[in-house]
Amino acid sequence: MAEAAADKKAYDIMLLDLRGKSNVTDYFVLCNGNSTPQVQAICMHIEEKLKDYDRRTFRVEGYREGRWVLMDYGDVVVHIFRPETRDHYALERLWGDAPRAVEPNFEEFMQ
């Protein structure tokens, strides 16, 4: 997912390992896009890449506004932000005790 985001020039990509800290998901993937069209393009590219593996989102929120797009894959939640929105909500600080993770094993995630 982080790689797919980077394909569309997402930056400040961070992975938070929430296993044992959240009942909602195992990982957050956070990244930035500079504009609404870029945020939307990152979202669409991630969806396209994961459809190749028969993975579909449970829910996508915020796409039309393009300030903060949330993509819920169950065990992984992707957050794509405009920089000012990410600064405002500061999820990294909210989950400050969560280890920064390497990307979850892609093949394992696709099963």
Biopython code that builds the backbone (N, CA, C, O; Angstrom):
import numpy as np
from Bio.PDB.StructureBuilder import StructureBuilder

atoms = [
    (1, "MET", "N", (0.816, -1.193, 0.000)),
    (1, "MET", "CA", (0.000, 0.000, 0.000)),
    (1, "MET", "C", (0.857, 1.252, 0.000)),
    (1, "MET", "O", (0.594, 2.203, -0.736)),
    (2, "ALA", "N", (1.880, 1.239, 0.831)),
    (2, "ALA", "CA", (2.786, 2.380, 0.850)),
    (2, "ALA", "C", (3.460, 2.523, -0.505)),
    (2, "ALA", "O", (3.652, 3.637, -0.992)),
    (3, "GLU", "N", (3.819, 1.404, -1.111)),
    (3, "GLU", "CA", (4.446, 1.441, -2.433)),
    (3, "GLU", "C", (3.472, 1.992, -3.472)),
    (3, "GLU", "O", (3.861, 2.796, -4.319)),
    (4, "ALA", "N", (2.223, 1.570, -3.415)),
    (4, "ALA", "CA", (1.212, 2.078, -4.352)),
    (4, "ALA", "C", (1.021, 3.578, -4.162)),
    (4, "ALA", "O", (0.882, 4.311, -5.141)),
    (5, "ALA", "N", (1.013, 4.040, -2.926)),
    (5, "ALA", "CA", (0.892, 5.474, -2.656)),
    (5, "ALA", "C", (2.094, 6.223, -3.226)),
    (5, "ALA", "O", (1.943, 7.286, -3.828)),
    (6, "ALA", "N", (3.279, 5.665, -3.033)),
    (6, "ALA", "CA", (4.497, 6.300, -3.539)),
    (6, "ALA", "C", (4.496, 6.368, -5.063)),
    (6, "ALA", "O", (5.069, 7.291, -5.641)),
    (7, "ASP", "N", (3.862, 5.404, -5.713)),
    (7, "ASP", "CA", (3.752, 5.434, -7.180)),
    (7, "ASP", "C", (3.113, 6.729, -7.660)),
    (7, "ASP", "O", (3.425, 7.207, -8.750)),
    (8, "LYS", "N", (2.227, 7.296, -6.861)),
    (8, "LYS", "CA", (1.528, 8.535, -7.215)),
    (8, "LYS", "C", (2.102, 9.740, -6.476)),
    (8, "LYS", "O", (1.430, 10.754, -6.288)),
    (9, "LYS", "N", (3.352, 9.607, -6.064)),
    (9, "LYS", "CA", (4.111, 10.703, -5.441)),
    (9, "LYS", "C", (3.591, 11.125, -4.074)),
    (9, "LYS", "O", (3.758, 12.278, -3.674)),
    (10, "ALA", "N", (2.955, 10.191, -3.348)),
    (10, "ALA", "CA", (2.621, 10.474, -1.953)),
    (10, "ALA", "C", (3.930, 10.655, -1.190)),
    (10, "ALA", "O", (4.955, 10.085, -1.563)),
    (11, "TYR", "N", (3.893, 11.439, -0.138)),
    (11, "TYR", "CA", (5.102, 11.666, 0.656)),
    (11, "TYR", "C", (4.752, 11.644, 2.139)),
    (11, "TYR", "O", (3.583, 11.587, 2.519)),
    (12, "ASP", "N", (5.791, 11.691, 2.963)),
    (12, "ASP", "CA", (5.637, 11.537, 4.419)),
    (12, "ASP", "C", (4.830, 10.282, 4.739)),
    (12, "ASP", "O", (3.906, 10.307, 5.553)),
    (13, "ILE", "N", (5.199, 9.191, 4.082)),
    (13, "ILE", "CA", (4.501, 7.922, 4.275)),
    (13, "ILE", "C", (4.952, 7.309, 5.594)),
    (13, "ILE", "O", (6.147, 7.174, 5.853)),
    (14, "MET", "N", (3.987, 6.945, 6.415)),
    (14, "MET", "CA", (4.283, 6.361, 7.717)),
    (14, "MET", "C", (3.359, 5.173, 7.944)),
    (14, "MET", "O", (2.177, 5.213, 7.600)),
    (15, "LEU", "N", (3.908, 4.130, 8.521)),
    (15, "LEU", "CA", (3.122, 2.950, 8.873)),
    (15, "LEU", "C", (3.147, 2.805, 10.380)),
    (15, "LEU", "O", (4.215, 2.775, 10.991)),
    (16, "LEU", "N", (1.976, 2.715, 10.976)),
    (16, "LEU", "CA", (1.863, 2.537, 12.419)),
    (16, "LEU", "C", (1.356, 1.131, 12.700)),
    (16, "LEU", "O", (0.344, 0.700, 12.147)),
    (17, "ASP", "N", (2.064, 0.427, 13.558)),
    (17, "ASP", "CA", (1.687, -0.927, 13.960)),
    (17, "ASP", "C", (0.781, -0.812, 15.181)),
    (17, "ASP", "O", (1.241, -0.494, 16.278)),
    (18, "LEU", "N", (-0.499, -1.073, 14.984)),
    (18, "LEU", "CA", (-1.484, -0.918, 16.056)),
    (18, "LEU", "C", (-1.911, -2.241, 16.666)),
    (18, "LEU", "O", (-2.836, -2.286, 17.477)),
    (19, "ARG", "N", (-1.243, -3.316, 16.280)),
    (19, "ARG", "CA", (-1.608, -4.623, 16.848)),
    (19, "ARG", "C", (-1.464, -4.568, 18.367)),
    (19, "ARG", "O", (-0.433, -4.154, 18.896)),
    (20, "GLY", "N", (-2.515, -4.991, 19.050)),
    (20, "GLY", "CA", (-2.520, -4.971, 20.507)),
    (20, "GLY", "C", (-2.861, -3.618, 21.102)),
    (20, "GLY", "O", (-2.979, -3.494, 22.321)),
    (21, "LYS", "N", (-3.024, -2.592, 20.260)),
    (21, "LYS", "CA", (-3.352, -1.256, 20.747)),
    (21, "LYS", "C", (-4.722, -0.787, 20.278)),
    (21, "LYS", "O", (-5.302, 0.132, 20.857)),
    (22, "SER", "N", (-5.235, -1.418, 19.234)),
    (22, "SER", "CA", (-6.517, -1.021, 18.660)),
    (22, "SER", "C", (-7.373, -2.253, 18.421)),
    (22, "SER", "O", (-6.879, -3.293, 17.985)),
    (23, "ASN", "N", (-8.651, -2.125, 18.710)),
    (23, "ASN", "CA", (-9.596, -3.196, 18.400)),
    (23, "ASN", "C", (-10.156, -3.060, 16.991)),
    (23, "ASN", "O", (-10.915, -3.915, 16.535)),
    (24, "VAL", "N", (-9.787, -1.994, 16.308)),
    (24, "VAL", "CA", (-10.369, -1.679, 15.011)),
    (24, "VAL", "C", (-9.531, -2.200, 13.848)),
    (24, "VAL", "O", (-10.082, -2.707, 12.871)),
    (25, "THR", "N", (-8.217, -2.082, 13.939)),
    (25, "THR", "CA", (-7.339, -2.436, 12.827)),
    (25, "THR", "C", (-5.964, -2.815, 13.352)),
    (25, "THR", "O", (-5.643, -2.568, 14.515)),
    (26, "ASP", "N", (-5.158, -3.412, 12.495)),
    (26, "ASP", "CA", (-3.791, -3.779, 12.871)),
    (26, "ASP", "C", (-2.771, -2.718, 12.471)),
    (26, "ASP", "O", (-1.768, -2.524, 13.158)),
    (27, "TYR", "N", (-3.029, -2.032, 11.358)),
    (27, "TYR", "CA", (-2.074, -1.047, 10.842)),
    (27, "TYR", "C", (-2.796, 0.183, 10.332)),
    (27, "TYR", "O", (-3.913, 0.105, 9.821)),
    (28, "PHE", "N", (-2.132, 1.327, 10.482)),
    (28, "PHE", "CA", (-2.485, 2.546, 9.769)),
    (28, "PHE", "C", (-1.375, 2.803, 8.770)),
    (28, "PHE", "O", (-0.196, 2.652, 9.088)),
    (29, "VAL", "N", (-1.748, 3.186, 7.575)),
    (29, "VAL", "CA", (-0.815, 3.736, 6.598)),
    (29, "VAL", "C", (-1.219, 5.192, 6.443)),
    (29, "VAL", "O", (-2.359, 5.487, 6.085)),
    (30, "LEU", "N", (-0.290, 6.106, 6.711)),
    (30, "LEU", "CA", (-0.560, 7.529, 6.586)),
    (30, "LEU", "C", (0.340, 8.100, 5.501)),
    (30, "LEU", "O", (1.515, 7.744, 5.408)),
    (31, "CYS", "N", (-0.215, 8.985, 4.682)),
    (31, "CYS", "CA", (0.601, 9.648, 3.667)),
    (31, "CYS", "C", (-0.049, 10.971, 3.288)),
    (31, "CYS", "O", (-1.205, 11.230, 3.621)),
    (32, "ASN", "N", (0.707, 11.794, 2.594)),
    (32, "ASN", "CA", (0.250, 13.106, 2.156)),
    (32, "ASN", "C", (0.230, 13.192, 0.641)),
    (32, "ASN", "O", (1.006, 12.540, -0.057)),
    (33, "GLY", "N", (-0.692, 14.027, 0.157)),
    (33, "GLY", "CA", (-0.717, 14.481, -1.229)),
    (33, "GLY", "C", (-0.861, 15.988, -1.213)),
    (33, "GLY", "O", (-1.477, 16.538, -0.300)),
    (34, "ASN", "N", (-0.306, 16.669, -2.202)),
    (34, "ASN", "CA", (-0.276, 18.133, -2.194)),
    (34, "ASN", "C", (-1.568, 18.813, -2.614)),
    (34, "ASN", "O", (-1.765, 19.993, -2.325)),
    (35, "SER", "N", (-2.449, 18.092, -3.287)),
    (35, "SER", "CA", (-3.668, 18.707, -3.809)),
    (35, "SER", "C", (-4.805, 17.693, -3.753)),
    (35, "SER", "O", (-4.581, 16.494, -3.584)),
    (36, "THR", "N", (-6.024, 18.194, -3.898)),
    (36, "THR", "CA", (-7.174, 17.288, -3.934)),
    (36, "THR", "C", (-7.048, 16.277, -5.068)),
    (36, "THR", "O", (-7.266, 15.088, -4.835)),
    (37, "PRO", "N", (-6.701, 16.702, -6.296)),
    (37, "PRO", "CA", (-6.547, 15.697, -7.355)),
    (37, "PRO", "C", (-5.474, 14.651, -7.042)),
    (37, "PRO", "O", (-5.642, 13.480, -7.382)),
    (38, "GLN", "N", (-4.387, 15.051, -6.408)),
    (38, "GLN", "CA", (-3.347, 14.080, -6.071)),
    (38, "GLN", "C", (-3.837, 13.112, -4.995)),
    (38, "GLN", "O", (-3.599, 11.908, -5.096)),
    (39, "VAL", "N", (-4.511, 13.616, -3.980)),
    (39, "VAL", "CA", (-5.066, 12.746, -2.930)),
    (39, "VAL", "C", (-6.021, 11.732, -3.562)),
    (39, "VAL", "O", (-5.980, 10.547, -3.231)),
    (40, "GLN", "N", (-6.867, 12.194, -4.457)),
    (40, "GLN", "CA", (-7.805, 11.295, -5.127)),
    (40, "GLN", "C", (-7.076, 10.280, -6.007)),
    (40, "GLN", "O", (-7.464, 9.113, -6.057)),
    (41, "ALA", "N", (-6.026, 10.716, -6.697)),
    (41, "ALA", "CA", (-5.256, 9.801, -7.548)),
    (41, "ALA", "C", (-4.563, 8.724, -6.718)),
    (41, "ALA", "O", (-4.506, 7.566, -7.131)),
    (42, "ILE", "N", (-4.040, 9.094, -5.561)),
    (42, "ILE", "CA", (-3.409, 8.113, -4.665)),
    (42, "ILE", "C", (-4.444, 7.074, -4.246)),
    (42, "ILE", "O", (-4.173, 5.873, -4.275)),
    (43, "CYS", "N", (-5.616, 7.534, -3.860)),
    (43, "CYS", "CA", (-6.696, 6.635, -3.445)),
    (43, "CYS", "C", (-7.061, 5.672, -4.569)),
    (43, "CYS", "O", (-7.131, 4.461, -4.357)),
    (44, "MET", "N", (-7.290, 6.203, -5.750)),
    (44, "MET", "CA", (-7.690, 5.362, -6.885)),
    (44, "MET", "C", (-6.608, 4.338, -7.229)),
    (44, "MET", "O", (-6.914, 3.192, -7.559)),
    (45, "HIS", "N", (-5.358, 4.753, -7.152)),
    (45, "HIS", "CA", (-4.257, 3.846, -7.492)),
    (45, "HIS", "C", (-4.151, 2.704, -6.479)),
    (45, "HIS", "O", (-3.937, 1.552, -6.857)),
    (46, "ILE", "N", (-4.300, 3.024, -5.206)),
    (46, "ILE", "CA", (-4.281, 1.969, -4.184)),
    (46, "ILE", "C", (-5.426, 0.990, -4.437)),
    (46, "ILE", "O", (-5.228, -0.224, -4.395)),
    (47, "GLU", "N", (-6.618, 1.516, -4.700)),
    (47, "GLU", "CA", (-7.762, 0.632, -4.980)),
    (47, "GLU", "C", (-7.492, -0.268, -6.180)),
    (47, "GLU", "O", (-7.764, -1.468, -6.131)),
    (48, "GLU", "N", (-6.960, 0.306, -7.253)),
    (48, "GLU", "CA", (-6.682, -0.474, -8.463)),
    (48, "GLU", "C", (-5.664, -1.570, -8.188)),
    (48, "GLU", "O", (-5.844, -2.714, -8.606)),
    (49, "LYS", "N", (-4.595, -1.216, -7.484)),
    (49, "LYS", "CA", (-3.549, -2.201, -7.183)),
    (49, "LYS", "C", (-4.108, -3.363, -6.366)),
    (49, "LYS", "O", (-3.812, -4.523, -6.648)),
    (50, "LEU", "N", (-4.911, -3.053, -5.362)),
    (50, "LEU", "CA", (-5.414, -4.104, -4.484)),
    (50, "LEU", "C", (-6.525, -4.927, -5.123)),
    (50, "LEU", "O", (-6.718, -6.086, -4.754)),
    (51, "LYS", "N", (-7.254, -4.358, -6.067)),
    (51, "LYS", "CA", (-8.259, -5.136, -6.797)),
    (51, "LYS", "C", (-7.600, -6.264, -7.580)),
    (51, "LYS", "O", (-8.206, -7.316, -7.789)),
    (52, "ASP", "N", (-6.359, -6.046, -8.014)),
    (52, "ASP", "CA", (-5.619, -7.106, -8.710)),
    (52, "ASP", "C", (-5.464, -8.341, -7.829)),
    (52, "ASP", "O", (-5.251, -9.445, -8.331)),
    (53, "TYR", "N", (-5.571, -8.151, -6.514)),
    (53, "TYR", "CA", (-5.434, -9.244, -5.545)),
    (53, "TYR", "C", (-6.776, -9.591, -4.896)),
    (53, "TYR", "O", (-6.823, -10.240, -3.851)),
    (54, "ASP", "N", (-7.851, -9.151, -5.524)),
    (54, "ASP", "CA", (-9.207, -9.389, -5.010)),
    (54, "ASP", "C", (-9.424, -8.819, -3.615)),
    (54, "ASP", "O", (-10.228, -9.348, -2.848)),
    (55, "ARG", "N", (-8.721, -7.754, -3.284)),
    (55, "ARG", "CA", (-8.953, -7.044, -2.022)),
    (55, "ARG", "C", (-9.773, -5.803, -2.323)),
    (55, "ARG", "O", (-9.421, -5.021, -3.206)),
    (56, "ARG", "N", (-10.847, -5.622, -1.602)),
    (56, "ARG", "CA", (-11.722, -4.468, -1.772)),
    (56, "ARG", "C", (-11.835, -3.742, -0.434)),
    (56, "ARG", "O", (-11.733, -4.340, 0.637)),
    (57, "THR", "N", (-12.046, -2.454, -0.534)),
    (57, "THR", "CA", (-12.246, -1.687, 0.694)),
    (57, "THR", "C", (-13.626, -1.990, 1.259)),
    (57, "THR", "O", (-14.581, -2.240, 0.523)),
    (58, "PHE", "N", (-13.703, -1.960, 2.583)),
    (58, "PHE", "CA", (-15.008, -2.020, 3.233)),
    (58, "PHE", "C", (-15.709, -0.673, 3.085)),
    (58, "PHE", "O", (-16.932, -0.588, 2.973)),
    (59, "ARG", "N", (-14.882, 0.381, 3.089)),
    (59, "ARG", "CA", (-15.442, 1.731, 3.073)),
    (59, "ARG", "C", (-14.349, 2.710, 2.654)),
    (59, "ARG", "O", (-13.186, 2.563, 3.028)),
    (60, "VAL", "N", (-14.746, 3.710, 1.872)),
    (60, "VAL", "CA", (-13.887, 4.846, 1.542)),
    (60, "VAL", "C", (-14.664, 6.096, 1.920)),
    (60, "VAL", "O", (-15.815, 6.270, 1.519)),
    (61, "GLU", "N", (-14.027, 6.960, 2.690)),
    (61, "GLU", "CA", (-14.672, 8.206, 3.105)),
    (61, "GLU", "C", (-13.783, 9.387, 2.752)),
    (61, "GLU", "O", (-12.557, 9.285, 2.791)),
    (62, "GLY", "N", (-14.404, 10.504, 2.409)),
    (62, "GLY", "CA", (-13.683, 11.748, 2.184)),
    (62, "GLY", "C", (-13.134, 11.933, 0.784)),
    (62, "GLY", "O", (-12.419, 12.902, 0.530)),
    (63, "TYR", "N", (-13.451, 11.027, -0.132)),
    (63, "TYR", "CA", (-12.860, 11.092, -1.473)),
    (63, "TYR", "C", (-13.234, 12.388, -2.191)),
    (63, "TYR", "O", (-12.368, 13.059, -2.752)),
    (64, "ARG", "N", (-14.497, 12.733, -2.175)),
    (64, "ARG", "CA", (-14.946, 13.904, -2.938)),
    (64, "ARG", "C", (-14.286, 15.192, -2.449)),
    (64, "ARG", "O", (-13.884, 16.030, -3.256)),
    (65, "GLU", "N", (-14.176, 15.348, -1.138)),
    (65, "GLU", "CA", (-13.563, 16.558, -0.589)),
    (65, "GLU", "C", (-12.050, 16.548, -0.794)),
    (65, "GLU", "O", (-11.449, 17.594, -1.042)),
    (66, "GLY", "N", (-11.440, 15.380, -0.691)),
    (66, "GLY", "CA", (-10.018, 15.235, -0.973)),
    (66, "GLY", "C", (-9.074, 15.863, 0.029)),
    (66, "GLY", "O", (-7.913, 16.115, -0.295)),
    (67, "ARG", "N", (-9.544, 16.122, 1.239)),
    (67, "ARG", "CA", (-8.652, 16.654, 2.282)),
    (67, "ARG", "C", (-8.107, 15.531, 3.155)),
    (67, "ARG", "O", (-6.961, 15.570, 3.605)),
    (68, "TRP", "N", (-8.955, 14.524, 3.386)),
    (68, "TRP", "CA", (-8.563, 13.351, 4.176)),
    (68, "TRP", "C", (-9.391, 12.192, 3.652)),
    (68, "TRP", "O", (-10.603, 12.143, 3.862)),
    (69, "VAL", "N", (-8.752, 11.279, 2.984)),
    (69, "VAL", "CA", (-9.436, 10.091, 2.484)),
    (69, "VAL", "C", (-9.069, 8.934, 3.391)),
    (69, "VAL", "O", (-7.892, 8.684, 3.652)),
    (70, "LEU", "N", (-10.082, 8.231, 3.868)),
    (70, "LEU", "CA", (-9.888, 7.052, 4.703)),
    (70, "LEU", "C", (-10.322, 5.840, 3.889)),
    (70, "LEU", "O", (-11.436, 5.793, 3.368)),
    (71, "MET", "N", (-9.427, 4.862, 3.787)),
    (71, "MET", "CA", (-9.712, 3.618, 3.066)),
    (71, "MET", "C", (-9.612, 2.477, 4.069)),
    (71, "MET", "O", (-8.532, 2.190, 4.585)),
    (72, "ASP", "N", (-10.732, 1.830, 4.343)),
    (72, "ASP", "CA", (-10.786, 0.784, 5.361)),
    (72, "ASP", "C", (-10.720, -0.588, 4.698)),
    (72, "ASP", "O", (-11.647, -1.005, 4.004)),
    (73, "TYR", "N", (-9.604, -1.279, 4.927)),
    (73, "TYR", "CA", (-9.429, -2.647, 4.441)),
    (73, "TYR", "C", (-9.554, -3.657, 5.578)),
    (73, "TYR", "O", (-9.167, -4.815, 5.418)),
    (74, "GLY", "N", (-10.075, -3.245, 6.698)),
    (74, "GLY", "CA", (-10.223, -4.137, 7.841)),
    (74, "GLY", "C", (-8.960, -4.165, 8.677)),
    (74, "GLY", "O", (-8.855, -3.440, 9.666)),
    (75, "ASP", "N", (-8.003, -4.989, 8.295)),
    (75, "ASP", "CA", (-6.768, -5.093, 9.075)),
    (75, "ASP", "C", (-5.795, -3.956, 8.807)),
    (75, "ASP", "O", (-4.836, -3.772, 9.556)),
    (76, "VAL", "N", (-6.032, -3.191, 7.745)),
    (76, "VAL", "CA", (-5.224, -2.014, 7.428)),
    (76, "VAL", "C", (-6.171, -0.877, 7.072)),
    (76, "VAL", "O", (-7.104, -1.057, 6.290)),
    (77, "VAL", "N", (-5.925, 0.297, 7.651)),
    (77, "VAL", "CA", (-6.675, 1.497, 7.301)),
    (77, "VAL", "C", (-5.679, 2.502, 6.731)),
    (77, "VAL", "O", (-4.679, 2.839, 7.364)),
    (78, "VAL", "N", (-5.976, 2.970, 5.522)),
    (78, "VAL", "CA", (-5.119, 3.933, 4.837)),
    (78, "VAL", "C", (-5.717, 5.321, 5.023)),
    (78, "VAL", "O", (-6.913, 5.527, 4.815)),
    (79, "HIS", "N", (-4.868, 6.275, 5.420)),
    (79, "HIS", "CA", (-5.264, 7.673, 5.567)),
    (79, "HIS", "C", (-4.429, 8.481, 4.582)),
    (79, "HIS", "O", (-3.200, 8.489, 4.664)),
    (80, "ILE", "N", (-5.092, 9.157, 3.657)),
    (80, "ILE", "CA", (-4.405, 10.003, 2.680)),
    (80, "ILE", "C", (-4.831, 11.439, 2.970)),
    (80, "ILE", "O", (-6.013, 11.775, 2.895)),
    (81, "PHE", "N", (-3.860, 12.274, 3.299)),
    (81, "PHE", "CA", (-4.147, 13.627, 3.779)),
    (81, "PHE", "C", (-3.605, 14.700, 2.850)),
    (81, "PHE", "O", (-2.651, 14.479, 2.104)),
    (82, "ARG", "N", (-4.233, 15.864, 2.912)),
    (82, "ARG", "CA", (-3.573, 17.103, 2.534)),
    (82, "ARG", "C", (-2.725, 17.471, 3.752)),
    (82, "ARG", "O", (-3.137, 17.182, 4.875)),
    (83, "PRO", "N", (-1.558, 18.097, 3.576)),
    (83, "PRO", "CA", (-0.647, 18.343, 4.709)),
    (83, "PRO", "C", (-1.290, 19.106, 5.872)),
    (83, "PRO", "O", (-1.065, 18.761, 7.032)),
    (84, "GLU", "N", (-2.079, 20.129, 5.575)),
    (84, "GLU", "CA", (-2.676, 20.924, 6.653)),
    (84, "GLU", "C", (-3.695, 20.107, 7.452)),
    (84, "GLU", "O", (-3.854, 20.323, 8.653)),
    (85, "THR", "N", (-4.373, 19.186, 6.805)),
    (85, "THR", "CA", (-5.340, 18.334, 7.503)),
    (85, "THR", "C", (-4.617, 17.335, 8.391)),
    (85, "THR", "O", (-5.038, 17.079, 9.519)),
    (86, "ARG", "N", (-3.534, 16.774, 7.884)),
    (86, "ARG", "CA", (-2.746, 15.837, 8.695)),
    (86, "ARG", "C", (-2.175, 16.540, 9.916)),
    (86, "ARG", "O", (-2.196, 15.989, 11.017)),
    (87, "ASP", "N", (-1.669, 17.746, 9.729)),
    (87, "ASP", "CA", (-1.138, 18.510, 10.866)),
    (87, "ASP", "C", (-2.226, 18.782, 11.903)),
    (87, "ASP", "O", (-1.979, 18.697, 13.106)),
    (88, "HIS", "N", (-3.415, 19.104, 11.437)),
    (88, "HIS", "CA", (-4.511, 19.434, 12.349)),
    (88, "HIS", "C", (-4.937, 18.229, 13.196)),
    (88, "HIS", "O", (-5.103, 18.355, 14.409)),
    (89, "TYR", "N", (-5.113, 17.076, 12.571)),
    (89, "TYR", "CA", (-5.613, 15.906, 13.295)),
    (89, "TYR", "C", (-4.514, 15.104, 13.980)),
    (89, "TYR", "O", (-4.784, 14.408, 14.958)),
    (90, "ALA", "N", (-3.303, 15.184, 13.496)),
    (90, "ALA", "CA", (-2.113, 14.635, 14.170)),
    (90, "ALA", "C", (-2.294, 13.201, 14.681)),
    (90, "ALA", "O", (-2.084, 12.925, 15.862)),
    (91, "LEU", "N", (-2.681, 12.306, 13.791)),
    (91, "LEU", "CA", (-2.867, 10.910, 14.202)),
    (91, "LEU", "C", (-1.587, 10.288, 14.746)),
    (91, "LEU", "O", (-1.634, 9.423, 15.621)),
    (92, "GLU", "N", (-0.447, 10.730, 14.229)),
    (92, "GLU", "CA", (0.820, 10.195, 14.742)),
    (92, "GLU", "C", (0.985, 10.492, 16.224)),
    (92, "GLU", "O", (1.501, 9.660, 16.970)),
    (93, "ARG", "N", (0.553, 11.672, 16.657)),
    (93, "ARG", "CA", (0.645, 12.014, 18.084)),
    (93, "ARG", "C", (-0.414, 11.269, 18.887)),
    (93, "ARG", "O", (-0.153, 10.823, 20.004)),
    (94, "LEU", "N", (-1.599, 11.136, 18.321)),
    (94, "LEU", "CA", (-2.674, 10.412, 19.001)),
    (94, "LEU", "C", (-2.264, 8.965, 19.273)),
    (94, "LEU", "O", (-2.571, 8.413, 20.329)),
    (95, "TRP", "N", (-1.570, 8.360, 18.315)),
    (95, "TRP", "CA", (-1.083, 6.983, 18.447)),
    (95, "TRP", "C", (0.428, 6.998, 18.671)),
    (95, "TRP", "O", (1.152, 6.168, 18.119)),
    (96, "GLY", "N", (0.896, 7.939, 19.476)),
    (96, "GLY", "CA", (2.329, 8.131, 19.688)),
    (96, "GLY", "C", (3.059, 6.929, 20.234)),
    (96, "GLY", "O", (4.260, 6.785, 20.003)),
    (97, "ASP", "N", (2.366, 6.055, 20.959)),
    (97, "ASP", "CA", (3.031, 4.879, 21.521)),
    (97, "ASP", "C", (3.060, 3.705, 20.542)),
    (97, "ASP", "O", (3.625, 2.656, 20.850)),
    (98, "ALA", "N", (2.459, 3.875, 19.371)),
    (98, "ALA", "CA", (2.453, 2.789, 18.374)),
    (98, "ALA", "C", (3.785, 2.759, 17.640)),
    (98, "ALA", "O", (4.266, 3.794, 17.179)),
    (99, "PRO", "N", (4.377, 1.585, 17.530)),
    (99, "PRO", "CA", (5.638, 1.496, 16.788)),
    (99, "PRO", "C", (5.440, 1.870, 15.330)),
    (99, "PRO", "O", (4.417, 1.560, 14.718)),
    (100, "ARG", "N", (6.440, 2.538, 14.795)),
    (100, "ARG", "CA", (6.469, 2.778, 13.356)),
    (100, "ARG", "C", (6.888, 1.458, 12.748)),
    (100, "ARG", "O", (7.865, 0.851, 13.186)),
    (101, "ALA", "N", (6.164, 1.015, 11.753)),
    (101, "ALA", "CA", (6.346, -0.348, 11.246)),
    (101, "ALA", "C", (6.910, -0.337, 9.840)),
    (101, "ALA", "O", (6.785, 0.638, 9.098)),
    (102, "VAL", "N", (7.529, -1.443, 9.501)),
    (102, "VAL", "CA", (7.793, -1.696, 8.097)),
    (102, "VAL", "C", (6.461, -2.118, 7.507)),
    (102, "VAL", "O", (5.556, -2.513, 8.242)),
    (103, "GLU", "N", (6.330, -2.040, 6.198)),
    (103, "GLU", "CA", (5.044, -2.393, 5.586)),
    (103, "GLU", "C", (4.699, -3.831, 5.903)),
    (103, "GLU", "O", (5.563, -4.704, 5.830)),
    (104, "PRO", "N", (3.430, -4.099, 6.259)),
    (104, "PRO", "CA", (3.019, -5.476, 6.505)),
    (104, "PRO", "C", (3.357, -6.342, 5.299)),
    (104, "PRO", "O", (3.356, -5.869, 4.163)),
    (105, "ASN", "N", (3.640, -7.589, 5.551)),
    (105, "ASN", "CA", (3.976, -8.520, 4.478)),
    (105, "ASN", "C", (2.880, -8.484, 3.422)),
    (105, "ASN", "O", (1.739, -8.868, 3.679)),
    (106, "PHE", "N", (3.244, -8.014, 2.224)),
    (106, "PHE", "CA", (2.270, -7.786, 1.169)),
    (106, "PHE", "C", (1.556, -9.070, 0.778)),
    (106, "PHE", "O", (0.332, -9.080, 0.644)),
    (107, "GLU", "N", (2.298, -10.144, 0.594)),
    (107, "GLU", "CA", (1.685, -11.410, 0.186)),
    (107, "GLU", "C", (0.737, -11.931, 1.271)),
    (107, "GLU", "O", (-0.332, -12.461, 0.965)),
    (108, "GLU", "N", (1.129, -11.780, 2.523)),
    (108, "GLU", "CA", (0.270, -12.205, 3.634)),
    (108, "GLU", "C", (-1.023, -11.396, 3.648)),
    (108, "GLU", "O", (-2.104, -11.943, 3.866)),
    (109, "PHE", "N", (-0.906, -10.103, 3.416)),
    (109, "PHE", "CA", (-2.073, -9.225, 3.411)),
    (109, "PHE", "C", (-3.028, -9.581, 2.273)),
    (109, "PHE", "O", (-4.243, -9.463, 2.430)),
    (110, "MET", "N", (-2.499, -10.009, 1.143)),
    (110, "MET", "CA", (-3.321, -10.287, -0.026)),
    (110, "MET", "C", (-4.114, -11.582, 0.097)),
    (110, "MET", "O", (-5.037, -11.803, -0.686)),
    (111, "GLN", "N", (-3.784, -12.438, 1.052)),
    (111, "GLN", "CA", (-4.490, -13.716, 1.199)),
    (111, "GLN", "C", (-5.858, -13.523, 1.801)),
    (111, "GLN", "O", (-6.589, -14.494, 1.995)),
]
sb = StructureBuilder()
sb.init_structure("model")
sb.init_model(0)
sb.init_chain("A")
sb.init_seg("    ")
for serial, (resi, resn, name, xyz) in enumerate(atoms, 1):
    if name == "N":
        sb.init_residue(resn, " ", resi, " ")
    sb.init_atom(name, np.array(xyz, "f"), 0.0, 1.0, " ", f" {name:<3s}", serial, name[0])
structure = sb.get_structure()
